[in-house]
Amino acid sequence: MQKVLISLKNLFNTCMSFENYPKNIGKILEKATFSQDQLESLKNNLSKKVIIRVYGLAGVGKGTLSESLAKSLQIPNLESSMILRIATFGYLKLGLELSDLNTQKVFEKIDIKVVDNSLEFYFENKFVDRKSLKNPVIDKNVTDFSSDLFVRQKFDDTLDNLVQKVFKTAVVADGRGAFEPYLLKAEKSGFKIIRVLLDSSDEIKAKRYYRGFIKSEKAKNPDFDEKVINKQEFLKEFEKTVVQRNQKDITNILDKKIGLISKDSGLIETSNLSPQEVLETTLDFIAKSL
């Protein structure tokens, strides 16, 4: 099977490096260090009306960075993509056809709670764990549901409520694009949005996806043996889910204008950086953006 290479950079017909982006698309961020003293100063100066937006396609490290930012800054982590995943979960669980009426029914059965600066998801009053929301079945279906306009409206209404009414501090929010409606509403009401766009090669995306899977399996079962996994078959499945999902997202970006890139973004190519290096580079950008 021919390998499919997909990247945000393909939107501009450029090659695999941020240095080839048009000059007016964000700012390429070089690797930076960020000390504990700088972190304490940043936390003290962080306004309650700041949203740190981490965005990009699947597999670039959005979730890892968002989680570490929220932990470092001691602020909530608004995993917006998980709201689309719980909606997809609800649709699949109820076996419903996609329609405005059914979308309304699904969102009425969703409840989101904030616990220790993290979101917990419930459907029909039952807790839904992360494993049920982040797996190949949801991966294959979430883009089809999330591209529906009424699903997007309900999604943005949910996010708007969380940002405007539930959270009382700055927040980290990850997702695919830079200009979701709830972010624009927040900007109009006085929030400052600091946007960070991540990217990496598809080879790196696949390796991260594999490592993440192994880590989650070992967390569930310490005796889990990685050798039972056919790595090549696993990576083929990755191509069918994450890479093809990215292709669909690029179609949505171009055709439906969902998730356009912001010119004020900090751009980080994460392929050759450790998670800690990505974190410190992002913190440096946030501090300079305030």
C-alpha positions in Angstrom: 0.0 0.0 0.0 1.4 3.4 -1.0 2.2 5.5 2.0 0.0 8.6 2.2 1.9 11.7 3.5 -0.4 14.3 4.9 0.5 17.5 6.7 -0.9 20.9 7.3 1.9 22.1 5.0 0.2 20.5 2.1 -2.4 23.2 2.3 0.2 25.5 0.9 1.9 23.0 -1.5 5.1 23.3 0.5 7.6 20.6 1.6 8.1 19.1 5.1 9.4 22.1 6.9 7.8 25.2 8.6 10.6 27.3 7.1 8.8 27.0 3.8 5.5 28.4 5.1 4.5 31.8 3.6 6.0 34.5 5.8 2.7 35.8 6.9 1.5 32.5 8.4 2.6 32.5 12.0 6.0 32.7 13.5 8.4 29.8 13.5 9.5 29.1 17.1 13.1 28.0 17.7 13.7 25.6 20.6 13.8 27.6 23.9 14.4 26.9 27.5 12.1 28.0 30.4 13.2 28.0 34.0 11.2 27.3 37.1 11.5 31.0 38.2 10.2 32.0 34.8 7.3 29.6 35.2 6.4 31.0 38.6 6.4 34.5 37.1 4.3 33.5 34.2 1.7 31.9 36.5 1.5 35.1 38.6 1.0 37.2 35.5 -1.5 35.0 33.7 -4.8 36.7 33.4 -8.1 34.8 34.0 -9.2 35.8 30.5 -6.5 34.0 28.5 -7.1 30.9 26.3 -4.0 29.1 25.2 -5.0 27.4 21.9 -2.9 24.4 20.8 -3.9 23.1 17.4 -2.9 21.0 14.4 -3.8 17.7 12.8 -3.9 14.3 14.6 -0.7 12.9 15.9 1.3 16.1 16.2 1.3 16.1 20.0 -1.6 18.5 20.8 -2.9 16.4 23.7 0.5 15.8 25.3 1.4 19.5 25.1 -2.0 20.7 26.4 -1.9 18.3 29.3 1.6 19.4 30.3 0.8 23.1 29.9 -2.3 22.7 32.1 -0.3 20.9 34.7 2.6 23.4 34.6 0.4 26.5 34.8 -2.2 24.8 37.1 -5.1 25.7 34.9 -7.9 23.7 33.3 -7.3 21.6 30.2 -10.3 22.0 27.8 -10.0 19.0 25.5 -12.4 20.2 22.9 -11.9 17.2 20.6 -13.2 15.0 23.4 -16.6 16.7 23.2 -16.9 15.7 19.5 -15.7 12.2 20.6 -18.4 11.9 23.3 -21.0 13.0 20.7 -19.7 10.4 18.2 -19.8 7.8 21.1 -23.4 8.7 21.8 -24.4 8.4 18.1 -22.8 5.0 17.8 -24.1 3.7 21.1 -27.7 4.7 20.2 -27.3 3.5 16.6 -28.7 6.8 15.2 -28.6 8.2 11.7 -27.0 11.7 11.5 -29.7 14.4 11.7 -30.4 17.6 13.5 -33.0 16.0 15.7 -30.8 13.1 16.6 -27.9 15.5 17.3 -30.1 17.4 19.7 -31.0 14.1 21.5 -27.3 13.0 21.7 -26.2 16.3 23.2 -29.0 16.3 25.7 -27.6 13.0 27.1 -24.1 14.4 27.5 -22.9 15.8 30.8 -19.4 17.3 31.3 -17.9 17.8 34.8 -14.7 19.6 35.7 -12.6 17.6 38.2 -9.1 18.8 39.3 -8.8 21.0 36.2 -9.7 18.1 33.9 -12.9 17.2 32.1 -15.0 14.1 32.9 -17.6 12.9 30.4 -20.9 11.2 31.0 -23.5 9.8 28.6 -26.9 8.9 29.9 -25.6 9.7 33.4 -22.9 7.0 33.1 -19.2 7.9 33.2 -17.4 7.3 29.9 -13.6 6.6 30.2 -10.9 7.8 27.9 -10.4 4.3 26.3 -14.0 4.4 25.1 -13.5 7.8 23.5 -10.0 7.4 22.0 -9.9 4.2 20.0 -9.9 3.2 16.3 -13.7 2.9 16.1 -14.2 6.5 17.3 -11.2 7.6 15.1 -12.9 6.3 12.0 -16.2 8.0 12.7 -15.5 11.3 14.5 -14.6 13.3 11.4 -17.8 12.4 9.6 -19.9 13.5 12.6 -17.8 16.6 13.4 -18.1 18.0 9.9 -21.9 18.2 10.2 -22.9 21.9 10.7 -25.5 21.3 13.5 -23.0 19.0 15.4 -20.5 21.9 15.1 -23.1 24.3 16.4 -23.9 22.2 19.5 -20.2 21.6 20.0 -19.4 25.3 20.0 -22.3 26.1 22.3 -20.9 23.6 24.8 -17.4 25.1 24.6 -18.8 28.6 24.9 -20.6 27.7 28.0 -17.5 26.1 29.6 -15.3 29.1 28.8 -17.7 31.9 29.6 -19.5 30.4 32.6 -17.8 27.4 34.1 -14.1 28.1 34.1 -12.9 31.0 36.3 -9.2 30.9 35.3 -7.0 30.9 32.2 -7.5 27.7 30.2 -5.6 25.5 27.7 -7.7 24.3 24.8 -6.5 21.9 22.1 -8.2 21.1 18.7 -7.8 21.0 15.0 -8.1 24.7 14.0 -7.5 28.2 15.2 -10.9 30.0 14.7 -13.7 27.9 16.2 -16.7 30.1 16.9 -16.4 29.9 20.7 -12.9 31.3 20.4 -14.1 34.2 18.3 -16.9 34.9 20.9 -14.3 34.7 23.7 -12.1 37.3 21.8 -15.1 39.6 21.4 -15.8 39.4 25.1 -12.2 40.4 26.1 -10.3 37.1 26.2 -6.8 37.0 24.8 -6.2 33.9 22.6 -2.6 32.7 22.3 -2.4 30.2 19.4 0.3 27.5 19.0 0.3 25.4 15.8 2.1 22.0 16.0 3.2 19.8 13.2 5.4 16.8 12.6 6.1 14.2 9.9 3.7 11.4 9.4 6.5 8.9 10.3 6.7 10.6 13.7 2.9 10.7 14.1 2.8 6.9 13.5 5.6 6.3 16.1 3.9 8.4 18.7 0.5 6.7 18.0 2.2 3.4 18.5 4.0 4.4 21.7 0.8 5.9 23.1 -1.0 2.7 22.5 1.6 0.6 24.2 1.7 2.9 27.1 -2.0 2.8 27.6 -2.0 -1.1 27.4 0.7 -1.3 30.0 -1.1 1.1 32.3 -4.1 -1.3 32.1 -2.0 -4.4 32.4 1.6 -4.2 33.8 2.3 -7.7 32.3 1.4 -6.6 28.8 3.9 -7.9 26.3 4.6 -5.6 23.4 5.7 -8.6 21.3 2.1 -9.7 20.9 1.4 -6.7 18.7 2.2 -6.9 14.9 3.8 -3.5 14.5 3.4 -3.4 10.7 -0.2 -4.3 10.9 -0.7 -1.7 13.6 0.9 1.0 11.5 -1.3 0.0 8.5 -4.3 0.6 10.8 -2.8 3.9 11.7 -2.8 4.9 8.0 -6.4 3.9 7.8 -7.5 5.9 10.8 -5.3 8.9 11.7 -3.7 9.6 8.3 -7.0 9.3 6.4 -8.7 11.2 9.1 -6.2 14.0 8.5 -7.1 13.9 4.8 -10.8 14.4 5.7 -9.9 17.3 8.0 -7.9 19.0 5.3 -11.0 18.7 3.0 -13.1 20.3 5.8 -10.5 23.1 6.3 -10.6 23.9 2.5 -14.2 23.2 1.5 -16.1 24.1 4.7 -13.7 26.6 6.1 -13.4 24.7 9.4 -10.2 25.4 11.4 -8.3 27.9 9.4 -4.7 28.8 10.4 -4.1 32.0 12.4 -1.4 34.4 11.3 -0.4 35.2 14.9 0.3 31.5 15.8 3.6 30.3 17.1 4.7 27.4 14.8 6.5 24.4 16.4 7.8 21.5 14.3 7.8 18.8 16.9 9.4 15.9 15.0 12.9 16.3 16.5 11.9 17.8 19.9 11.1 16.0 23.2 7.8 16.7 24.9 9.7 18.8 27.5 11.4 20.9 24.8 8.0 21.5 23.1 6.6 22.5 26.5 9.4 25.0 27.3 9.3 26.5 23.8 5.6 27.0 24.2 5.9 28.5 27.6 8.5 31.0 26.3 6.1 32.0 23.5 3.2 32.4 25.9 5.3 34.6 28.2 6.4 36.8 25.3 2.8 37.1 24.0 1.3 38.5 27.2 
